[in-house]
Amino acid sequence: MRFMYYASKKENEILNTVLQGLTKPQKELPSKLFYDERGSQLFDEITKLEEYYPTRTEMQILENNIKEIGGLLGEGTLLIELGSGSSRKIRLLLNNIPGLAAYVPIDISEEHLINAADNLSLDYPELTIFPLVADYTKEFTLPRISKPYDHISAFYPGSTIGNFKPEEAKEFLYRISRFIGRNGGMIIGVDLKKDKETLECAYNDNKGVTAEFNLNILNHINNETGSDFNTSNFHHLAFYNKEKGRIEMHLISDENQKVRMNGTVINLKKNDDILTEYSYKYTLDEFKALIDDFFYVKNVWLDPKGLFSIQYLRVK
């Protein structure tokens, strides 16, 4: 087994970020705070729900085209995954990239990341794995890679790019393109615009898993900062904003309440809403225009219904 672990220097910014977000006219919390250990488990459950089409549709596209996708990445690839998730999708790539040099899964949830990397190392004993605990939305540095590699390829599945506002997505992808370098590429999942009913059902499942996932962000903040959010005082709301082309997830305060955060008191009124996530949807032309200054779209793969796309981007 060839397994190496690197942890980035963790900054304790959660409290300041939360306080800043809750004092804005539109109260908000950063969606990256969904992903503590419990949040990561809940999201894995969401991906298996009947209503949640993105994961199974993306898996279908990957399975139907994986030989072509793996071949495009090619020999000598240092594969980095931005947000390692459950590793179900990455196994398809690991099995189909000829001459893969090494694999670097990057995730903010340390326990979830290390568990996934441990499991992978058992099944791929000859693969050198460098799990990196980091917030990939900010600047990060790769660990020293002991094996030679020819180029870097990034894997960014799950339509996570939709969690950025378009201007933020453009800035983020520009930074990743510079990090990858001129010979590199990126496999990215991009959710496509479609009817409102399909979109809203995907974020309002009958089992209430998405609601629990949304509320768990408050538990994560409590655990990290010693705050006293009471999740029973909030409810989940998700809807499609057609004008903006995005799903919005909110937490709604069910009563007047005070939340204590490290000596600071946040006053919330009944029906105050806290924005927790955007999920932007794109047409193929809209996404191409977003990245056109620094990436070009080499290949696009779609499902038969045109719900979702996997795209292979090359750095210009």
N, C-alpha and C positions, 0 to 999 in steps of 0.2 A: 504493500500500500504506500503510495506517495502522496502525502497530505500535509500541507503547510498552512498555518493560520496567521493572519495579520489583522490587527485591529487598528483603525484610525484613531487619532486623538479626538475624544468625544467632548464636544462643547456643551455646556449646560445652559442652553438658550431657551428651553421650553417655557419657563415661567415668563420671561420677558415677551416672548412671541405671543403667548396666550393673552397676557394682559394688554398688549398692544391691539390684538385682534378684537378683544371684547370691549374696547373703548372707542372703536370706529363707529361711524353712523350706521353702517351695515356690519353688525357684529359677525366675526368670522373666526374659524379655527383652521390651521393648515392641515390638509388631508393626509400628509405624511404621518400625523399623529394617530391615524387609524391603526398603525401596524406595530403594536406591541405583540406579544406572543398570542394572546387571546384574539386580537384583531386579525392577525395572520391566519389563525385557525378558522375564524368566522368567514374570512374572505374565501378560503379554500372551500367552505361549505356553499357559499354563494355561487361559486363557479360550477357547482354540480346541480343547481336548481333548474327546474324545467323552464322557468321564465327567463333565466339569464342566458341569452343566446350567444354572447361574445366568446366565451371560452370554448364551448363545444364547436362553434362555427370556425373559430381560429384553428382548433385542433384538426378539424376536418380538412381545412385548407393545407395545413402543414403535412398531414399524413398523405394527402393526394399529390403533393408536389415536393416531398422532402428530398428525393434524390437530386432534383434539379437545384433546390436551394442549397443543399450541402455542397454540391459540386461547384456552385458559384463562389462560395466562400473559399474553397480550395485548400491546398496543402500549405503548411507553415502558418496556419491561422492561430493567433492568440485570441481566443474567444472570451469576451467579457459580457456578462449579463447584468443589465441594469434593473435591479429588483428581482431577486432570484426566485421568489414565490415558492411553489411546491415542487418545482423541478420536473413536473410531468412533461412540459413542452421541451425543455432543454435536452431530455434524453433522446428525443427524436433527432436533434441536431448532433449530439455527441455520437450517435450511431451512424451518421451519414456524412460527416466531414472527413474527407481523406487526409491523412497526415496531420491531424490536429496537434498543435504544439502544446497547448495548456489551456486551462479554463479558469476564469476569475469571476465567480458569482459575487455581486455586490448588493448589500441590503442593509437597511438601517436597524432591522430587528435581529440582534445578535444571536439569541437562542434559536430562533427559527432558521437562520442562515446556517449555523453550525450543524444543527440536526440534519438539514437537507444535504449539506456537504459531506457529513459522515456517511449518510446513506448512499450517496453517489460514489464515494470512495470505495465502498464495499463491492459495488457492481462494476466499477471501472478501476481496477487496481493498478493498471499501467498508466492511467491518466494523472498528470500532475495538476492538482487543484489548489488554488490560492484564494480561499474565501476572504473577502474584504468587508469589514463592518464600516460602512460609511454612508453619508447622505449624498447620493449621487447627483442630487439637484444642485449641489454646491461643488466647488473645486475639490478634487480628490487626486491622490497620487497612487499609482499602481505600486504594489510591492515589487521588490527586486525579483525578476523572473529568471530562474536559473537555467531554463531551457531556451535555446535559440528559437526565434520565430521570424517570419517574413513580414507579416502585417497584422493589424488589429481589426477584428470584426466585432461589432456590438450587436447584441440581441436584446430587443426591447419590445416584448410581446404584450398582449392584453389590452391594447388601446389606452395604456396609461398616459400616453401623450395628450389625451383628451382632458386630463386633469389640470393642464396648464391653460391659462388664457392664451389666445393665439399669439400675442406679442411675446409672452413668456415662453411659449413653445418654440418660437423662432429663435429666441436668444439661447435657450437651452440646447436646441439641436445644432445651432452654430458652434457652441462651445464643444459639444461632443464631436462634431466634424473636425475641429481643430485638434482635439485630443486623439482621435483615431488616426489622422494623418492622411496624406494624399493617396496612398495605395490601399486605404481601408474602405470598409463598407459597413452597412447597418441593415439588419433585418428588423422591421418594425411593424407592429399591428396597429391598424388605423380603423376605427369604427366609422361606418358610413351613415349618412343621413337616410332616414326612413320614416314610416308612419309613426305618429305620436303614440298610438296604443301599444305597439310593440316596444317602444322605448320606455314608456312609463311602467309597463308590466315588469320589465327587467329590473327595475329599481324599487318595486313594491310587491315583493313576492308574498304568496299566501301564507307561508310558514313564519314570516316575520324575521327571517335571518338578516336581511338587509337593515331592518330597523334596529336589531340588536347590535349589528356591526356599527351603525351610525352612533348609537348611544354609548358604545364601548369607548369611543374617543374620550368621553368624560372620565371613565374609569382609569384610562391610561394617564390622563392629566393628574388625577388624584394621586395615583401611585408615584408619579414622577415629582410632584411638587408639594404633596401634602395638602392639597385643596380638598374641599368638601362638597363637590357637585353631587347631587342626589339624582340619579338617572330616572327615578320614578316621577320626577317633577317635569319631565320633558317628553315630547313625542316626535317621531320621525315624520318628515314630509319630503317627498321627492316628486318632481314634475319636469316636463319638457318645456323649455322656453324657446319657442320656435323662432322668435325674432333674433335671439342670440345664437341659435343653433346648438343648444346645450341642455343636458339634464342638470338640474340643480338639486342638491340635497341640503336640507336644513334640519335643525333641532329647534322645536318650538317650546317655549316656556309655558307650562300649564298654570302657573300661578305667580304672584309677586314673591320674589325670593331673594335672599342674600347668599352669595357664594364667597367664602373666605379663601384667599390665596396668599399664603406666606405673609400675613399681616395686612394685606389689601382686601377690601370688601368690594365686590362687584354686585351692584343692584340690578336685578332683572325684573321687568314687569311682566304681567300675564300677557301672552301672545308675542313677546319679544322673540325674534328668530335669529338663530346663529347659523350662518352659512358654513357648511363643512366640506362641500365638494362641488366642483364643476366637472362635467364630463362632456366636452365638446365633440360634436360629430362633424364630419367633413364630406364633401364630394371629392372625387379623385382630383379634379382640377383645382379645387380650393387648397388641398394639401400640397399639390405640386407647386402652386404659387407661393405657399408658405416657406418652402425649403429651397426655392430655385436659386438663391444667391450662393449657396454653398454645397448643396447636394443635387445630384440628378437622379431621377427615378429610372433604374435600369430594368426592373421587372415588377409586375403587379400580378398577384394571384387572388382570385375572388371565389366565393362560394356560389353555387347555382342561383341563389336568390338575390345575390348582390347585397347581402347584409353587412359584410365585413371584408376588409382587405389585408393582405400581408404584402409589404412592399420591400424591395431590395434597393437601397440607396447607395450610390457611390459618391465619394467625396470629389468635388470639383477641383 
